[in-house]
């Protein structure tokens, strides 16, 4: 029963694409995901889809506030965060359940639990109730990524948010500092500014969205500044402290000078890093292990095992 042609660790975009392909070829496939709340991976559950759901609603709210300039009068418009969060969960649940049903029809066996490679051809799945040993001649690792935590003193203080925590928050902060001007940071800067909240962005690189075309970066910076977002680039955060009255203060250096910014909420959004450590038992990869979460492979994406 627990012998397969292929075992895939990770039910995200990579894992589900691989599983569908092997199932189409008539292979017996097992796919492992640590939580049923993460079927479909980061994009569906705590990334692209839920952030776009919130941004769609906040964008409508902002346009309502701006409608008077177009000759429309709107009164008593407000954001119902409880209903907005319900909507977010409805969208996620619908997609997640659809994927699970689709894979059942394909004959893919889904295990919910933590998968660890014990040795060649053997994976142990640990659920909340039991341990299940799976075997296959092929093991594919699609464990994805996790939030990167920058080495900043105070960044691990209670209350400092990551993107998943801020996404699920029932009430928005009145003011927010975002460390990181990448895609994640800019999505939350857009959402909070749409709601009329005070937002400060601290980005260490010379521009926001450093991985995208400069035109996109410049245009978005101009748009957000017009909406009141305070954006600082080449800003290196040196430490984070809690304030006695609640909230946080960030100390940072910009153009050789020391500054500080304070807000009720703080989001650490410096990006994501590979999550390769979680799939191995012991020292299977040898003394060097993974490289900041990345698994060493050869030109054919094969590990050392």
Secondary structure as UniProt FT lines:
FT   STRAND          3..9
FT   HELIX           13..24
FT   TURN            25..26
FT   STRAND          29..33
FT   HELIX           36..38
FT   TURN            39..40
FT   HELIX           42..46
FT   HELIX           48..65
FT   HELIX           67..70
FT   HELIX           81..106
FT   STRAND          109..112
FT   STRAND          114..119
FT   TURN            120..121
FT   STRAND          122..126
FT   STRAND          131..141
FT   STRAND          145..147
FT   TURN            154..156
FT   TURN            158..159
FT   HELIX           163..167
FT   STRAND          175..179
FT   HELIX           183..194
FT   TURN            195..196
FT   STRAND          198..203
FT   TURN            210..211
FT   HELIX           214..226
FT   TURN            227..228
FT   STRAND          230..233
FT   STRAND          235..242
FT   TURN            244..245
FT   STRAND          248..254
FT   TURN            255..256
FT   STRAND          257..263
FT   STRAND          265..268
FT   STRAND          272..274
FT   HELIX           276..279
FT   TURN            282..285
FT   TURN            287..288
FT   TURN            292..293
FT   TURN            299..300
//
